[in-house]
Amino acid sequence: MSSRIVGNFSADGSSAAIRTTDRPIVLIGSGTFGAGTITVEVKLVDGSWQALNTAIIDALAAPGQVITKLDFPDNFEIRATLAGATSPNINYILQA
């Protein structure tokens, strides 16, 4: 069974968290933001959040869509985070 969150970034911030399953993580973003990055973060044992790697989606200045697939072990909490954005309007789906 997969977990899924659908939302919109209208400012820098993080999505709600979902738990990974035995399926790949999929992040879909659609919209605009003049600068900034979207990362997928994992919750560590100490409760802090760490980006899985570098930015998944870089500045999408013109309207557009991005679909990213990541393989990650199951039973971890993950979330999408937008940082450094300028006037964002990004619809997203994060699924695991």
Secondary structure, DSSP 8 states (H G I E B T S, - for coil): ---EEEEEESSSEE---EE--SS-EEEEEEEE-SS-EEEEEEE-TTS-EEESSS-SEE---SSEEEEEEE---SS-EEEEEEES-SS-EEEEEEE-
